[in-house]
């Protein structure tokens, strides 16, 4: 079966794995975005996300950024955050490569499900 094409379709297709997983038992989850772009543009995105309460917004100097934000575990909440991130990235010429749902902001402890992959 081919991967759904649009961002929305991929998230909707992959979210049941999160909703049915015992590892994602909380009503909240963390979204991690894998961003790519020039350091200057990533810095602008980083500053905007930081002001919105996102974590892990440093490291843009190396052309990649992996910001995280905690959201309600619902299609609507995830899509709202994702669409806002897409708009911000598009304005700054930054590409979203992957979006994961994570159980924790701690990379070493977190379990994840990929919700979107370019």
Secondary structure, 3 states (H helix, E strand, C coil): CCCCCCHHHHHHHHHHHHHCCHHHCCCEEEEEEEEECCHHHHHHHHHHHHHCCCECCCCHHHCEECCEEEEECCHHHHHHHHHHHHHHHHHHCCEEEEEEEECCCCCCCCCEEEEEEC
